[in-house]
Amino acid sequence: MKRIFVAGHRGMVGSAIVRQLKSHSNVDIVTRTRSELDLTNQQAVDDFFATENIDQVYLAAAKVGGIHANNTYPADFIYENLMIECNIINSAFKAGVKQLLFLGSSCIYPKLAVQPMQETALLTGTLEETNEPYAIAKIAGIKLCESYNRQYGVDYRSVMPTNLYGPNDNFHPENSHVIPALLRRFHEAKLAGDEQVVAWGSGKPMREFLHVADMAAASIHVMELERDIYDANTEPMLSHINVGTGIDCTIRELVETVAKVTGFTGSIVFDATKPDGAPRKLMNVERLAALGWTYNIDLEQGLADAYAWFLANQDSFRG
């Protein structure tokens, strides 16, 4: 029986990984709530790994948020994420855990990186200003995995997802990412009978979106790859792999699709005084495709699924 610790199992990605791991045989899934284990507490994490005999770790725990949250709480974002990944990776190593998967973010790449962004673009330019502290923490996580692999010969891998959405997302009106924020805003506008909805930014930036069920499937796929196959498709000292669809759309197109899915029939106004973020963020997913995985859920289908989950969980969603 393989004991697998999913850090962040209540989050959007962690819960999706748990759902999919449950279908696997000979797996004992280990989880801890924040009240049971404070991942920013080094001693507590050390004690957990010293006693739990963990074989694999999915490091999906993180402090996450959209542009507003990143701008408002930069110290929280860099501190908490650094502490979580440092504690888990180091404590896992000390406890003899040989396999670990770190989940990062596409914001690790430079703001003006050549599109679509290849894994080799890391640390080749200036980061996008609004989420630089979060991005630096995620880059540190990649480098932690690389460094432990190099020095100790463990097998710690990293996957860099594009923008994720789906069940168990954070629908907070201010601190959420773009898709849950839009789904909630358009839903409430429909209920209120509003004639228009104002969307942040110009609508021109290009973004790529991946349903969280696909992200979970990709994570498990990468974790379970034989090491020689994985190493053959990653360059020396480059331990991370992009995860996405390889297809993007404008924010305007996204907003219009959200309006369609939620049934909002009013007009849409774009507030160009609000920040756009990076002009385009599209992942090059050739390496992942070479390793045998591609996405399954298209955007409109995925948005409909996320909206259905929101409708079913309005009274209890996170945030």
C-alpha positions in Angstrom: 0.0 0.0 0.0 1.5 3.3 -1.1 1.0 6.2 1.4 0.4 9.4 -0.5 0.3 12.8 1.2 -1.7 15.4 -0.6 -0.8 18.8 0.9 -3.7 21.3 0.3 -6.4 18.6 -0.2 -9.2 21.1 0.5 -8.0 23.4 -2.3 -9.2 23.3 -5.8 -6.2 21.3 -7.2 -5.6 19.2 -4.1 -9.2 18.1 -3.9 -9.2 17.2 -7.6 -6.0 15.1 -7.1 -7.6 13.3 -4.1 -10.8 12.5 -6.2 -8.7 10.9 -8.9 -6.3 9.1 -6.6 -9.3 7.4 -4.9 -9.9 5.4 -8.1 -6.4 3.9 -7.9 -5.9 0.6 -6.1 -3.3 0.1 -3.4 -3.3 3.8 -2.4 -3.6 5.1 1.1 -4.3 8.9 0.9 -3.1 11.0 3.8 -4.5 14.5 4.4 -4.4 17.1 7.1 -6.6 20.2 7.5 -4.9 23.5 8.3 -6.1 23.2 12.0 -4.5 19.7 12.2 -1.2 20.7 10.5 0.1 24.2 10.0 2.3 23.8 6.9 4.1 27.1 7.8 5.3 25.6 11.1 8.6 23.8 10.5 8.6 21.7 13.6 5.0 20.6 13.0 5.8 19.5 9.5 9.0 17.8 10.6 7.0 15.8 13.2 4.3 14.9 10.7 6.8 13.4 8.2 8.8 11.7 10.9 5.8 9.6 12.0 3.6 9.1 8.9 5.8 6.9 6.7 4.9 8.8 3.5 5.9 7.4 0.1 4.8 10.2 -2.2 3.9 13.8 -1.8 1.6 16.0 -4.0 2.5 19.6 -2.9 -0.6 21.4 -3.9 -0.9 23.6 -0.8 -0.4 27.3 -1.5 -1.7 30.8 -0.8 -3.3 31.8 -4.1 -5.4 34.7 -5.4 -6.0 37.0 -8.3 -4.5 40.4 -9.3 -6.3 42.3 -6.5 -5.2 39.8 -3.8 -1.6 39.7 -5.0 -1.4 43.5 -5.1 -2.9 43.9 -1.6 -1.1 41.1 0.3 2.3 40.7 -1.3 4.1 39.9 2.0 1.6 37.2 2.8 1.9 35.6 -0.6 5.7 35.4 -0.6 6.1 34.4 3.0 3.4 31.7 3.3 4.3 30.1 0.0 8.0 30.0 0.8 7.4 28.5 4.2 5.0 25.9 3.0 7.3 24.6 0.2 10.5 24.8 2.2 9.0 22.9 5.1 7.4 20.2 3.1 10.3 19.6 0.7 12.9 19.5 3.4 10.9 17.5 5.9 9.9 15.0 3.2 13.6 14.6 2.3 14.7 14.1 5.9 12.0 11.4 6.3 13.2 9.5 3.3 10.4 10.4 0.8 11.8 9.7 -2.7 9.0 11.0 -4.8 7.4 14.5 -4.7 5.4 16.6 -7.1 5.5 20.4 -6.6 2.7 22.4 -8.3 3.8 25.8 -9.4 2.3 28.5 -11.7 2.7 29.9 -15.2 3.5 33.3 -13.5 7.0 32.0 -13.0 7.8 33.1 -16.6 8.8 36.6 -17.6 6.1 39.1 -18.4 7.2 39.5 -22.0 8.3 35.9 -22.5 8.2 34.6 -26.1 4.8 32.9 -26.7 4.0 30.1 -26.3 6.2 30.0 -23.1 8.7 27.1 -23.0 10.2 25.7 -19.8 13.6 27.2 -20.8 12.1 30.8 -20.5 12.4 30.6 -16.7 14.7 33.4 -15.3 15.2 35.0 -18.7 13.4 38.3 -18.0 11.4 40.5 -15.7 8.4 39.1 -14.0 4.9 40.6 -14.2 4.8 43.2 -11.4 1.4 42.5 -9.8 2.3 38.9 -8.8 6.1 39.0 -8.5 6.2 38.0 -4.8 4.1 34.9 -5.5 6.1 34.1 -8.7 9.4 34.3 -6.8 8.1 31.9 -4.2 7.0 29.4 -6.9 10.4 29.7 -8.6 12.0 29.0 -5.3 10.0 25.8 -5.1 11.2 24.7 -8.5 14.8 25.4 -7.5 14.3 23.5 -4.2 13.2 20.4 -6.1 16.1 20.8 -8.6 18.6 21.3 -5.9 17.5 18.3 -3.8 17.6 16.1 -6.9 21.1 17.3 -7.7 22.5 17.0 -4.3 20.7 14.0 -2.9 19.5 12.0 -5.9 15.8 12.1 -5.0 13.0 12.3 -7.6 11.3 15.6 -6.9 9.4 16.9 -10.0 7.5 20.2 -10.7 4.5 20.9 -12.9 3.6 24.5 -14.0 -0.1 24.8 -14.7 -1.7 27.5 -16.7 -4.7 29.3 -15.3 -6.9 26.8 -13.5 -10.6 26.7 -12.7 -13.3 24.3 -11.7 -15.1 22.7 -8.7 -14.0 23.9 -5.3 -12.6 27.2 -6.7 -12.5 30.3 -4.6 -15.5 32.5 -5.5 -14.6 35.4 -3.1 -15.8 38.7 -4.8 -12.3 40.4 -4.4 -9.7 37.7 -3.8 -10.5 35.2 -6.5 -9.1 34.5 -9.9 -10.7 35.7 -13.1 -13.0 32.8 -13.9 -14.7 32.3 -10.5 -14.9 36.1 -10.1 -16.7 36.4 -13.5 -19.0 33.5 -12.9 -20.2 34.9 -9.7 -20.4 38.5 -11.0 -22.5 37.4 -14.1 -24.7 35.1 -12.0 -25.5 37.9 -9.5 -26.1 40.3 -12.3 -28.6 37.9 -13.9 -30.4 37.5 -10.6 -30.5 41.2 -10.0 -31.8 41.9 -13.5 -28.8 44.2 -14.3 -28.6 45.6 -17.8 -24.8 45.5 -17.9 -21.7 44.0 -16.3 -18.3 45.8 -16.0 -15.3 43.6 -16.6 -11.8 44.6 -15.5 -9.2 45.6 -18.1 -9.4 46.2 -21.8 -10.4 42.6 -22.7 -7.4 42.3 -25.1 -4.9 40.2 -23.1 -4.7 36.5 -24.2 -5.1 33.8 -21.6 -5.1 30.0 -21.5 -7.4 28.1 -19.1 -7.3 24.5 -17.9 -10.0 22.6 -16.0 -8.8 21.4 -12.6 -9.8 17.8 -13.4 -7.4 17.9 -16.3 -4.7 19.3 -14.0 -5.2 16.5 -11.5 -4.9 13.9 -14.3 -1.8 15.5 -15.7 -0.2 15.7 -12.2 -0.8 12.0 -11.5 0.4 11.1 -15.0 3.7 13.0 -14.4 4.2 11.6 -11.0 3.7 8.0 -12.2 6.1 8.2 -15.2 9.1 6.0 -14.9 12.1 8.0 -14.0 14.1 7.2 -17.2 11.2 8.3 -19.4 10.7 11.5 -17.4 14.4 12.3 -17.4 14.7 11.7 -21.1 12.1 14.4 -21.7 13.5 17.0 -19.3 16.8 18.8 -19.8 19.5 18.5 -17.2 18.8 20.7 -14.2 15.3 21.5 -15.5 12.8 19.7 -13.4 9.6 21.4 -14.3 7.0 20.7 -17.0 4.3 23.0 -18.3 0.7 21.8 -18.0 -2.0 23.4 -20.2 -4.1 23.1 -23.3 -1.8 25.0 -25.6 -4.8 27.1 -26.7 -5.7 30.6 -25.5 -8.4 33.2 -26.0 -8.9 36.9 -25.3 -10.3 38.0 -22.0 -13.2 39.4 -24.0 -13.9 36.0 -25.5 -13.7 34.5 -22.0 -16.2 37.1 -20.6 -18.6 36.5 -23.5 -18.5 32.7 -22.9 -19.1 33.2 -19.2 -22.1 35.4 -20.0 -23.4 32.6 -22.3 -22.9 29.9 -19.7 -24.6 31.8 -16.9 -27.4 33.0 -19.1 -26.7 36.8 -18.7 -28.2 38.7 -21.6 -27.3 42.3 -20.8 -24.3 44.3 -22.2 -20.7 44.0 -21.2 -18.4 47.0 -20.5 -14.7 46.8 -20.2 -13.0 49.1 -17.7 -9.6 49.9 -19.3 -8.5 51.8 -16.2 -8.1 48.5 -14.4 -4.8 46.5 -14.8 -4.6 43.9 -17.6 -1.6 42.0 -16.4 0.7 40.3 -18.9 -0.4 40.8 -22.5 -0.4 37.1 -23.2 0.3 33.9 -21.3 0.2 30.7 -23.3 2.1 27.6 -22.4 4.2 25.5 -24.7 3.0 22.0 -23.8 5.1 20.0 -26.3 7.1 18.4 -23.5 4.0 17.1 -21.7 2.5 15.8 -25.0 5.8 13.9 -25.6 5.3 12.3 -22.2 1.8 11.0 -23.3 -0.7 13.5 -21.9 -3.1 16.1 -23.4 -6.2 17.9 -22.1 -9.7 16.6 -22.4 -12.1 19.3 -21.3 -12.7 22.4 -23.6 -13.4 25.8 -22.2 -17.2 26.1 -22.6 -17.7 22.6 -21.3 -15.4 23.3 -18.3 -17.1 26.7 -17.5 -20.5 25.0 -17.5 -19.2 22.4 -15.0 -17.6 25.1 -12.8 -20.9 27.1 -12.9 -22.9 24.0 -12.0 -20.7 23.5 -9.0 -21.0 27.1 -7.9 -24.8 26.9 -8.1 -24.8 23.7 -6.0 -22.4 25.1 -3.4 -23.3 28.8 -3.1 -23.8 28.6 0.6 -20.5 26.9 1.4 -17.9 27.8 -1.2 -14.5 28.9 0.1 -13.8 32.6 0.5 
